[in-house]
Amino acid sequence: MVAYISAIVTATSMATFFGIVWWACSRGRQGANRESAMLPFALPDEFGHAQQDGANRS
């Protein structure tokens, strides 16, 4: 009986995993995926121009 429950849970987990992968890679998500991929490049600079070149311009 435990083997059947284990098999059912495994099959359900695999179906859920493949469903999430299918959803994440679907055509409807392409725009959101592209936008998310560009997020690291949209961050503001942490330092001003005076601190970027290592010079202390006080």
PyMOL CGO cylinders between C-alpha atoms (Angstrom):
from pymol import cmd
from pymol.cgo import CYLINDER

trace = [
    CYLINDER, 0.00, 0.00, 0.00, 2.84, 2.40, 0.81, 0.3, 1, 1, 1, 1, 1, 1,
    CYLINDER, 2.84, 2.40, 0.81, 4.38, 1.75, -2.61, 0.3, 1, 1, 1, 1, 1, 1,
    CYLINDER, 4.38, 1.75, -2.61, 1.15, 2.87, -4.33, 0.3, 1, 1, 1, 1, 1, 1,
    CYLINDER, 1.15, 2.87, -4.33, 1.00, 6.08, -2.29, 0.3, 1, 1, 1, 1, 1, 1,
    CYLINDER, 1.00, 6.08, -2.29, 4.65, 6.76, -3.06, 0.3, 1, 1, 1, 1, 1, 1,
    CYLINDER, 4.65, 6.76, -3.06, 4.06, 6.20, -6.78, 0.3, 1, 1, 1, 1, 1, 1,
    CYLINDER, 4.06, 6.20, -6.78, 1.02, 8.49, -6.79, 0.3, 1, 1, 1, 1, 1, 1,
    CYLINDER, 1.02, 8.49, -6.79, 2.91, 11.26, -4.96, 0.3, 1, 1, 1, 1, 1, 1,
    CYLINDER, 2.91, 11.26, -4.96, 5.87, 10.90, -7.33, 0.3, 1, 1, 1, 1, 1, 1,
    CYLINDER, 5.87, 10.90, -7.33, 3.65, 11.05, -10.42, 0.3, 1, 1, 1, 1, 1, 1,
    CYLINDER, 3.65, 11.05, -10.42, 1.78, 14.07, -9.04, 0.3, 1, 1, 1, 1, 1, 1,
    CYLINDER, 1.78, 14.07, -9.04, 5.02, 15.85, -8.21, 0.3, 1, 1, 1, 1, 1, 1,
    CYLINDER, 5.02, 15.85, -8.21, 6.45, 15.19, -11.69, 0.3, 1, 1, 1, 1, 1, 1,
    CYLINDER, 6.45, 15.19, -11.69, 3.26, 16.42, -13.35, 0.3, 1, 1, 1, 1, 1, 1,
    CYLINDER, 3.26, 16.42, -13.35, 3.35, 19.58, -11.22, 0.3, 1, 1, 1, 1, 1, 1,
    CYLINDER, 3.35, 19.58, -11.22, 7.03, 20.19, -12.05, 0.3, 1, 1, 1, 1, 1, 1,
    CYLINDER, 7.03, 20.19, -12.05, 6.52, 19.74, -15.80, 0.3, 1, 1, 1, 1, 1, 1,
    CYLINDER, 6.52, 19.74, -15.80, 3.41, 21.94, -15.64, 0.3, 1, 1, 1, 1, 1, 1,
    CYLINDER, 3.41, 21.94, -15.64, 5.37, 24.76, -14.02, 0.3, 1, 1, 1, 1, 1, 1,
    CYLINDER, 5.37, 24.76, -14.02, 8.19, 24.40, -16.59, 0.3, 1, 1, 1, 1, 1, 1,
    CYLINDER, 8.19, 24.40, -16.59, 5.66, 24.44, -19.43, 0.3, 1, 1, 1, 1, 1, 1,
    CYLINDER, 5.66, 24.44, -19.43, 3.94, 27.54, -17.98, 0.3, 1, 1, 1, 1, 1, 1,
    CYLINDER, 3.94, 27.54, -17.98, 7.24, 29.38, -17.42, 0.3, 1, 1, 1, 1, 1, 1,
    CYLINDER, 7.24, 29.38, -17.42, 8.38, 28.77, -21.00, 0.3, 1, 1, 1, 1, 1, 1,
    CYLINDER, 8.38, 28.77, -21.00, 5.04, 29.42, -22.71, 0.3, 1, 1, 1, 1, 1, 1,
    CYLINDER, 5.04, 29.42, -22.71, 4.58, 32.15, -25.32, 0.3, 1, 1, 1, 1, 1, 1,
    CYLINDER, 4.58, 32.15, -25.32, 2.37, 34.19, -22.99, 0.3, 1, 1, 1, 1, 1, 1,
    CYLINDER, 2.37, 34.19, -22.99, 5.27, 34.61, -20.55, 0.3, 1, 1, 1, 1, 1, 1,
    CYLINDER, 5.27, 34.61, -20.55, 7.90, 35.70, -23.10, 0.3, 1, 1, 1, 1, 1, 1,
    CYLINDER, 7.90, 35.70, -23.10, 7.40, 39.41, -22.41, 0.3, 1, 1, 1, 1, 1, 1,
    CYLINDER, 7.40, 39.41, -22.41, 7.57, 38.97, -18.64, 0.3, 1, 1, 1, 1, 1, 1,
    CYLINDER, 7.57, 38.97, -18.64, 10.63, 36.72, -18.95, 0.3, 1, 1, 1, 1, 1, 1,
    CYLINDER, 10.63, 36.72, -18.95, 12.40, 39.28, -21.15, 0.3, 1, 1, 1, 1, 1, 1,
    CYLINDER, 12.40, 39.28, -21.15, 11.56, 42.07, -18.67, 0.3, 1, 1, 1, 1, 1, 1,
    CYLINDER, 11.56, 42.07, -18.67, 12.77, 40.00, -15.72, 0.3, 1, 1, 1, 1, 1, 1,
    CYLINDER, 12.77, 40.00, -15.72, 16.01, 39.18, -17.51, 0.3, 1, 1, 1, 1, 1, 1,
    CYLINDER, 16.01, 39.18, -17.51, 16.78, 42.90, -17.87, 0.3, 1, 1, 1, 1, 1, 1,
    CYLINDER, 16.78, 42.90, -17.87, 16.13, 43.80, -14.20, 0.3, 1, 1, 1, 1, 1, 1,
    CYLINDER, 16.13, 43.80, -14.20, 19.78, 43.52, -13.06, 0.3, 1, 1, 1, 1, 1, 1,
    CYLINDER, 19.78, 43.52, -13.06, 20.76, 46.07, -15.71, 0.3, 1, 1, 1, 1, 1, 1,
    CYLINDER, 20.76, 46.07, -15.71, 18.04, 48.56, -14.70, 0.3, 1, 1, 1, 1, 1, 1,
    CYLINDER, 18.04, 48.56, -14.70, 19.53, 49.24, -11.25, 0.3, 1, 1, 1, 1, 1, 1,
    CYLINDER, 19.53, 49.24, -11.25, 20.78, 52.74, -10.51, 0.3, 1, 1, 1, 1, 1, 1,
    CYLINDER, 20.78, 52.74, -10.51, 24.49, 53.31, -10.04, 0.3, 1, 1, 1, 1, 1, 1,
    CYLINDER, 24.49, 53.31, -10.04, 25.64, 53.03, -6.44, 0.3, 1, 1, 1, 1, 1, 1,
    CYLINDER, 25.64, 53.03, -6.44, 28.31, 55.69, -6.75, 0.3, 1, 1, 1, 1, 1, 1,
    CYLINDER, 28.31, 55.69, -6.75, 28.47, 59.07, -8.41, 0.3, 1, 1, 1, 1, 1, 1,
    CYLINDER, 28.47, 59.07, -8.41, 30.99, 59.97, -11.08, 0.3, 1, 1, 1, 1, 1, 1,
    CYLINDER, 30.99, 59.97, -11.08, 33.42, 61.34, -8.46, 0.3, 1, 1, 1, 1, 1, 1,
    CYLINDER, 33.42, 61.34, -8.46, 33.74, 57.99, -6.71, 0.3, 1, 1, 1, 1, 1, 1,
    CYLINDER, 33.74, 57.99, -6.71, 33.82, 55.72, -9.74, 0.3, 1, 1, 1, 1, 1, 1,
    CYLINDER, 33.82, 55.72, -9.74, 37.35, 56.57, -10.87, 0.3, 1, 1, 1, 1, 1, 1,
    CYLINDER, 37.35, 56.57, -10.87, 38.83, 56.27, -7.36, 0.3, 1, 1, 1, 1, 1, 1,
    CYLINDER, 38.83, 56.27, -7.36, 39.60, 59.96, -7.00, 0.3, 1, 1, 1, 1, 1, 1,
    CYLINDER, 39.60, 59.96, -7.00, 38.48, 61.83, -3.93, 0.3, 1, 1, 1, 1, 1, 1,
    CYLINDER, 38.48, 61.83, -3.93, 37.04, 65.11, -5.21, 0.3, 1, 1, 1, 1, 1, 1,
    CYLINDER, 37.04, 65.11, -5.21, 35.91, 66.85, -2.05, 0.3, 1, 1, 1, 1, 1, 1,
]
cmd.load_cgo(trace, "trace")
